[in-house]
Amino acid sequence: MEFRTVEYSPTVMVNVRRITVVCTMHREMGLCNDRELLRILEMIGPDVIFQGIRASDSPSLKTLEMHAVGEFLKVRPARQVDEYAIPEDFRAELDALFDYAEFSSPEYCEAVSEIDRNAFHGGFQYLNSPDFAFLRKRADDLLENTVAMSGSQELLEILLAWNSFLRRRDDAMVRNIYALSQ
């Protein structure tokens, strides 16, 4: 059985007086699909959309978020702000990190598989629930424990770089939201 880590990211939608954060996925999985995200976009009707478009994504690659936002923008104008620049050379290191955790920790594999099953069946409602947040935190803790127990300085450095990247991404998004609100 092959496991593949799925990336989850925030898509932030801003109206004049309301900020809505929707946890999304980069690829379709069951009820987490572009039609459902488009339905959410239409319901919220944002003036600004902060979404995760990675510099490493080729122009021909369309993530779930990119497709849904593209369809939304065809019928309603909104400003797009993209913040998610994983350096291309870091992608292979991340894949090695997650591959190691999936190979070395059955508990990590089970947590990731449970997240994927729940996302498949529960869609964005699940991804934006306390149950997802709890299980995502558990998977992240298992990843950190697996890397710590590996004794590999290289894996530890990749994990630290990944966590630092995630903090910088979130901080940049918050700064952009504050700047936009002024």
BAFI-3210 file (N, C-alpha, C; in Angstrom, 3 decimals, decimal comma, padded with zeros to 6 digits):
// residues 182
n [1|2|3|4|5|6|7|8|9|10|11|12|13|14|15|16|17|18|19|20|21|22|23|24|25|26|27|28|29|30|31|32|33|34|35|36|37|38|39|40|41|42|43|44|45|46|47|48|49|50|51|52|53|54|55|56|57|58|59|60|61|62|63|64|65|66|67|68|69|70|71|72|73|74|75|76|77|78|79|80|81|82|83|84|85|86|87|88|89|90|91|92|93|94|95|96|97|98|99|100|101|102|103|104|105|106|107|108|109|110|111|112|113|114|115|116|117|118|119|120|121|122|123|124|125|126|127|128|129|130|131|132|133|134|135|136|137|138|139|140|141|142|143|144|145|146|147|148|149|150|151|152|153|154|155|156|157|158|159|160|161|162|163|164|165|166|167|168|169|170|171|172|173|174|175|176|177|178|179|180|181|182]
n.u [000,849|000,597|001,327|000,603|001,409|-000,831|-001,092|-002,333|-003,874|-004,443|-007,057|-007,796|-010,498|-011,681|-014,041|-015,410|-015,877|-015,390|-013,460|-012,755|-011,513|-010,697|-009,898|-008,208|-007,447|-004,764|-005,235|-007,913|-010,122|-012,495|-015,247|-013,895|-013,508|-013,251|-015,782|-017,222|-015,642|-015,920|-018,653|-018,580|-017,038|-018,834|-020,913|-019,716|-018,695|-016,220|-014,203|-011,510|-009,079|-006,890|-004,715|-003,166|-000,751|001,878|005,248|006,588|004,729|003,864|002,823|000,897|-000,161|-002,965|-004,191|-006,676|-007,654|-006,799|-008,268|-010,972|-011,026|-010,377|-012,666|-014,584|-013,729|-014,450|-017,094|-017,405|-015,715|-012,702|-009,955|-006,855|-004,447|-001,452|000,359|002,738|005,405|007,224|010,489|011,722|013,805|013,506|011,318|011,873|013,322|011,347|009,572|011,178|011,355|008,625|008,203|010,013|008,826|006,366|007,212|008,513|006,832|004,052|001,923|001,903|001,302|-001,285|-002,666|-002,476|-003,792|-006,328|-007,065|-007,180|-009,232|-011,404|-011,522|-012,134|-014,720|-016,025|-015,484|-015,015|-016,270|-015,361|-012,556|-012,525|-013,071|-013,022|-012,285|-010,625|-008,541|-007,547|-006,674|-004,846|-002,932|-002,101|-000,951|001,115|002,612|003,371|004,956|007,059|008,052|008,870|010,904|012,656|013,370|014,745|017,362|018,626|020,318|019,993|017,275|016,045|016,826|015,480|012,824|012,738|013,166|010,855|008,808|009,495|009,083|006,269|005,400|006,372|004,875|002,241|002,510|003,082|000,677|-001,069|000,064|-000,447|-003,234|-003,722|-002,519|-004,159|-006,555|-006,180]
n.v [-001,171|002,190|005,330|008,759|011,936|014,572|017,972|020,541|023,676|027,104|028,977|032,213|034,365|037,573|039,922|043,225|043,649|041,226|038,338|035,252|032,101|029,291|025,987|024,214|021,853|020,856|019,128|017,340|015,334|013,203|014,579|016,920|018,999|020,942|021,944|022,033|023,831|026,079|026,529|027,301|029,645|031,195|031,447|032,909|035,143|036,747|039,773|039,853|037,342|035,265|032,904|029,633|029,447|027,891|028,688|026,664|025,337|024,457|026,509|025,099|023,343|022,900|023,502|022,389|024,661|026,726|026,209|026,428|029,095|030,419|029,854|031,172|033,832|034,364|035,106|036,911|039,721|039,787|040,519|038,882|037,458|035,923|033,728|031,600|030,266|027,714|026,818|025,362|023,465|022,563|020,953|018,231|017,509|017,760|015,776|013,534|013,676|013,269|010,790|009,231|009,379|008,140|005,576|004,795|005,086|003,568|004,634|007,324|006,998|005,909|008,050|010,016|008,651|008,425|011,122|011,656|009,857|010,878|013,465|012,855|011,800|013,683|016,182|019,757|020,571|018,786|019,370|021,834|021,573|020,961|018,294|017,674|019,513|018,503|015,895|016,557|017,910|015,775|014,109|015,811|015,944|013,255|013,072|014,824|013,439|011,035|011,910|012,992|010,653|009,366|010,139|011,449|014,171|015,551|015,064|016,300|018,966|019,494|019,254|021,350|023,518|023,306|023,751|026,360|027,629|027,324|028,915|031,440|031,742|031,878|034,154|036,099|036,103|037,075|039,621|040,731|040,766|042,559|044,862|045,243|045,801|048,340]
n.w [000,000|-000,846|000,542|000,397|001,219|001,598|000,904|002,953|003,133|004,096|002,668|002,382|002,609|002,075|002,968|003,073|005,841|007,031|007,671|006,365|006,909|005,151|005,271|002,850|000,202|-001,965|-004,015|-005,609|-003,682|-003,225|-001,608|-001,274|-003,523|-006,583|-007,330|-004,933|-003,461|-005,077|-004,668|-001,979|-002,209|-003,757|-001,927|000,150|-001,192|-001,572|-001,503|-001,681|-002,170|-000,594|-001,499|-001,780|-003,937|-005,285|-006,043|-007,201|-008,677|-011,910|-014,704|-016,135|-014,340|-012,372|-009,296|-006,963|-005,577|-007,318|-009,638|-008,745|-007,785|-010,145|-011,706|-010,136|-010,388|-012,975|-012,907|-010,847|-009,770|-007,902|-005,810|-006,040|-003,915|-003,656|-001,717|-001,199|-001,475|-002,080|-002,434|-005,435|-005,256|-002,684|-002,605|-003,235|-000,982|000,977|000,119|000,613|003,388|004,208|003,019|004,492|007,065|006,553|005,893|008,214|010,426|011,445|012,877|012,123|009,408|009,656|010,865|008,833|006,781|007,923|008,059|005,290|004,478|005,965|004,905|002,256|002,511|004,145|003,152|002,774|005,050|006,981|006,830|007,997|010,644|014,242|014,644|012,447|012,944|015,365|014,602|012,587|014,083|015,663|013,671|012,842|015,225|015,419|013,130|013,851|016,111|014,929|013,220|015,127|016,504|014,552|014,477|012,485|011,370|009,018|008,260|010,437|010,047|007,642|008,516|010,416|008,689|007,124|009,050|009,765|007,317|007,087|009,237|008,396|006,037|007,063|008,712|006,773|005,383|007,349|007,770|005,226|005,275|007,384|006,251|004,039|005,313|006,295]
ca.u [000,000|001,398|000,742|001,118|000,981|-001,579|-000,886|-003,515|-003,469|-005,557|-007,470|-008,441|-011,397|-011,930|-015,050|-015,068|-015,900|-015,336|-012,380|-013,122|-010,417|-011,192|-008,819|-008,430|-006,438|-004,226|-005,763|-009,254|-010,243|-013,889|-016,038|-013,002|-013,329|-013,373|-017,190|-017,600|-014,953|-016,589|-019,912|-018,217|-016,669|-020,055|-021,678|-019,021|-018,578|-015,114|-013,629|-010,095|-008,818|-005,505|-004,702|-001,856|-000,188|003,306|006,137|007,026|003,675|004,024|001,627|-000,110|-000,735|-004,049|-004,611|-008,098|-007,949|-006,604|-009,391|-012,200|-010,913|-010,459|-014,080|-015,265|-013,351|-015,130|-018,426|-017,386|-014,346|-012,097|-008,496|-006,136|-003,130|-000,894|001,494|003,071|006,558|008,166|011,533|011,648|014,780|013,076|010,236|012,419|013,659|010,080|009,090|012,010|010,940|007,326|008,394|010,651|007,839|005,370|007,867|009,024|005,856|002,689|000,960|001,823|000,556|-002,692|-003,229|-002,612|-004,850|-007,616|-007,358|-007,584|-010,561|-012,399|-011,638|-012,825|-016,149|-016,604|-015,239|-014,509|-016,841|-014,397|-011,278|-012,682|-013,671|-012,087|-011,786|-009,478|-007,451|-006,991|-005,952|-003,699|-001,937|-001,557|-000,063|002,312|003,397|003,964|006,033|008,183|008,622|009,548|012,153|013,541|013,862|015,580|018,762|019,157|020,414|019,463|015,809|015,686|016,981|014,382|011,617|012,828|012,962|009,434|008,034|009,804|008,383|004,842|005,211|006,571|003,715|001,101|002,795|002,940|-000,739|-001,646|000,527|-001,186|-004,613|-003,677|-002,231|-005,354|-007,640|-005,906]
ca.v [000,000|003,406|006,500|009,995|013,059|015,610|019,265|021,303|025,061|028,023|029,925|033,268|035,185|038,790|040,893|044,497|043,595|039,847|037,496|033,844|031,201|027,973|025,028|023,566|020,885|021,214|018,245|016,843|014,083|012,993|015,799|018,079|019,161|022,327|022,366|022,376|025,063|027,154|026,787|028,067|030,986|031,899|031,731|033,947|036,319|037,585|040,862|039,511|035,930|034,884|031,471|029,009|029,087|027,692|029,044|025,420|024,824|024,905|027,221|024,177|022,611|023,612|022,896|022,517|026,062|027,554|025,990|026,984|030,552|030,842|029,827|032,225|035,135|034,557|035,679|037,958|040,213|039,791|040,661|037,681|037,615|034,574|033,615|030,201|030,039|026,652|026,748|024,106|022,491|022,083|019,978|016,874|017,269|017,534|014,442|012,562|013,745|012,611|009,372|008,587|009,246|007,142|004,273|004,476|005,212|003,121|005,549|008,495|006,565|005,764|009,384|010,649|007,919|008,803|012,479|011,560|009,215|011,821|014,552|012,289|011,627|014,837|017,398|020,957|020,627|018,092|020,086|023,050|021,144|020,647|016,930|017,752|020,209|017,577|014,821|017,155|018,145|014,457|013,690|016,657|015,504|011,962|013,372|015,369|012,365|010,083|012,540|013,079|009,317|008,864|010,491|012,065|015,632|016,046|015,089|017,318|020,276|019,650|019,500|022,710|024,441|023,216|024,447|027,781|028,085|027,432|030,108|032,635|031,833|032,351|035,530|036,961|036,225|037,966|040,979|041,203|041,046|043,823|045,952|045,437|046,374|049,739]
ca.w [000,000|-000,922|001,170|-000,166|002,030|000,897|001,536|003,330|003,282|004,266|001,648|003,159|001,815|002,826|002,582|003,690|007,300|007,515|007,174|006,455|006,598|004,765|005,050|001,567|-000,235|-003,272|-005,052|-005,313|-002,964|-002,841|-001,444|-001,365|-004,957|-007,029|-007,341|-003,558|-003,083|-005,817|-003,963|-000,783|-002,682|-004,152|-000,720|000,905|-002,055|-001,092|-002,300|-001,800|-001,898|-000,365|-001,745|-001,857|-005,237|-005,048|-007,154|-007,829|-009,553|-013,290|-015,158|-016,649|-013,221|-011,708|-008,043|-006,662|-005,268|-008,509|-010,552|-008,162|-007,770|-011,546|-012,100|-009,384|-010,934|-014,260|-012,695|-009,825|-009,586|-006,566|-005,863|-005,617|-003,318|-003,587|-000,797|-000,925|-002,340|-001,716|-003,457|-006,191|-004,780|-001,372|-002,808|-003,154|000,419|001,687|-000,252|001,335|004,790|004,377|002,681|005,640|008,141|006,145|005,929|009,546|011,504|011,120|013,504|011,252|008,217|010,003|011,067|007,516|006,065|008,514|007,580|003,886|004,422|006,474|003,925|001,096|002,810|004,825|002,391|003,431|006,396|007,838|006,872|008,786|011,905|015,329|014,461|011,545|013,625|016,346|013,924|011,897|015,139|016,018|012,582|012,902|016,378|015,056|012,189|014,611|016,936|014,038|012,787|016,294|016,822|013,450|014,709|011,265|011,401|007,743|008,351|011,424|009,406|006,683|009,303|010,956|007,567|006,759|010,076|009,623|006,121|007,384|010,082|007,555|005,140|007,842|009,118|005,592|005,080|008,358|007,446|004,050|005,681|008,122|005,300|003,222|006,114|006,581]
c.u [000,894|000,644|001,355|000,557|000,298|-001,349|-002,224|-003,052|-004,676|-005,803|-008,254|-009,246|-011,795|-013,054|-014,703|-014,989|-015,740|-014,167|-012,803|-011,919|-011,024|-009,979|-009,155|-007,328|-005,943|-004,735|-007,118|-009,199|-011,702|-014,661|-015,193|-012,670|-013,589|-014,822|-017,647|-016,912|-015,560|-017,908|-019,651|-017,838|-017,906|-020,880|-021,044|-018,933|-017,451|-014,724|-012,154|-009,945|-007,309|-005,464|-003,287|-001,495|001,314|004,107|006,566|005,948|003,893|002,736|000,528|-000,788|-001,811|-004,420|-006,115|-008,450|-007,846|-007,791|-010,661|-012,164|-011,003|-011,891|-014,862|-014,990|-013,974|-016,473|-018,444|-015,955|-013,935|-010,596|-007,866|-004,785|-002,595|000,348|001,777|004,242|007,493|009,234|011,523|012,616|014,411|012,004|010,736|012,786|012,402|009,524|009,868|011,625|009,644|007,409|009,016|009,624|006,806|005,938|008,170|007,969|004,465|001,626|000,783|001,011|-000,932|-003,352|-003,463|-003,731|-006,233|-008,026|-007,879|-008,966|-011,655|-012,603|-012,402|-014,335|-016,796|-016,370|-014,701|-015,101|-015,900|-013,099|-011,335|-013,349|-012,603|-011,512|-010,565|-008,295|-006,762|-006,140|-004,737|-002,579|-001,299|-000,579|001,227|003,213|004,089|005,114|007,258|008,854|009,401|010,884|013,136|014,156|014,773|017,065|019,407|019,140|019,809|017,934|015,333|015,780|015,874|013,090|011,616|012,602|011,499|008,572|008,263|009,080|006,900|004,543|005,356|005,394|002,521|001,297|002,620|001,468|-001,414|-001,221|-000,237|-002,631|-004,666|-003,460|-003,473|-006,458|-007,404|-006,160]
c.v [001,233|004,554|007,729|011,138|014,098|016,919|019,934|022,731|025,939|028,801|030,976|034,133|036,395|039,583|042,162|044,389|042,178|039,112|036,056|033,011|029,835|027,079|024,251|022,542|021,327|020,307|017,712|015,500|013,973|014,293|017,060|018,241|020,606|022,819|022,796|023,659|026,252|027,520|027,623|029,497|031,798|032,302|032,898|035,243|037,251|038,685|040,601|038,038|035,740|033,379|030,947|028,606|029,032|028,085|027,788|024,800|025,349|025,603|026,280|023,386|023,463|022,865|023,086|023,988|026,948|027,422|026,639|028,511|031,090|030,875|030,937|033,589|035,403|035,246|036,797|038,437|040,162|039,904|039,374|038,060|036,206|034,578|032,150|029,810|028,983|026,634|025,373|023,053|021,928|021,001|018,539|016,531|017,000|016,151|013,364|012,514|012,974|011,124|008,617|008,353|008,177|005,728|003,835|004,457|004,766|004,050|006,809|008,151|006,473|007,123|010,087|009,973|008,279|010,212|012,413|010,922|010,187|012,987|014,073|012,259|012,878|016,163|018,546|021,130|019,924|018,885|021,341|022,758|020,949|019,229|016,909|018,395|019,282|016,507|015,358|017,409|016,821|013,980|014,504|016,250|014,170|012,144|013,871|014,294|011,374|010,636|012,618|011,722|008,751|009,095|011,170|013,580|016,235|016,129|016,153|018,714|020,528|019,979|020,909|023,747|024,469|023,981|025,951|028,369|028,291|028,654|031,387|032,839|032,411|033,806|036,497|037,163|037,187|039,410|041,545|041,549|042,363|045,003|046,264|046,120|047,832|050,517]
c.w [000,000|-000,286|000,524|000,672|001,149|001,633|001,785|003,522|003,507|002,986|002,407|002,221|002,652|002,170|003,344|005,216|007,860|006,859|007,411|006,047|006,313|004,531|003,783|001,310|-001,607|-004,385|-004,622|-004,616|-002,504|-002,779|-001,347|-002,845|-005,350|-007,045|-005,948|-003,102|-003,818|-005,142|-002,707|-001,163|-003,043|-002,936|000,057|000,101|-001,659|-002,071|-002,582|-001,436|-001,757|-000,543|-001,890|-003,265|-005,042|-006,286|-007,902|-008,728|-010,958|-013,721|-015,652|-015,531|-012,564|-010,444|-007,899|-006,423|-006,506|-009,457|-010,009|-008,169|-009,201|-012,042|-011,404|-010,009|-012,308|-014,086|-011,663|-009,622|-008,116|-006,759|-005,339|-005,042|-003,094|-002,718|-000,539|-001,790|-001,765|-002,807|-004,139|-005,662|-003,400|-001,487|-002,660|-001,708|001,242|001,385|000,493|002,812|005,023|004,024|003,853|006,755|007,805|006,228|007,362|010,647|011,051|011,711|012,662|010,003|008,507|010,205|009,728|006,716|006,605|008,086|006,147|003,734|004,857|005,509|002,696|001,336|003,402|004,142|003,226|004,821|007,380|007,964|007,729|010,125|012,984|015,194|013,544|012,256|014,629|015,661|013,159|012,895|015,547|014,940|012,602|014,067|016,079|014,076|012,948|015,462|016,083|013,579|013,952|016,616|015,728|013,710|013,513|011,375|010,133|007,778|009,331|010,822|008,380|007,426|009,881|009,859|007,147|007,766|010,020|008,411|006,409|008,250|009,257|006,608|005,880|008,272|007,947|005,251|006,067|008,092|006,251|004,402|006,449|007,175|004,458|004,021|006,466|005,373]
res [m|e|f|r|t|v|e|y|s|p|t|v|m|v|n|v|r|r|i|t|v|v|c|t|m|h|r|e|m|g|l|c|n|d|r|e|l|l|r|i|l|e|m|i|g|p|d|v|i|f|q|g|i|r|a|s|d|s|p|s|l|k|t|l|e|m|h|a|v|g|e|f|l|k|v|r|p|a|r|q|v|d|e|y|a|i|p|e|d|f|r|a|e|l|d|a|l|f|d|y|a|e|f|s|s|p|e|y|c|e|a|v|s|e|i|d|r|n|a|f|h|g|g|f|q|y|l|n|s|p|d|f|a|f|l|r|k|r|a|d|d|l|l|e|n|t|v|a|m|s|g|s|q|e|l|l|e|i|l|l|a|w|n|s|f|l|r|r|r|d|d|a|m|v|r|n|i|y|a|l|s|q]
***
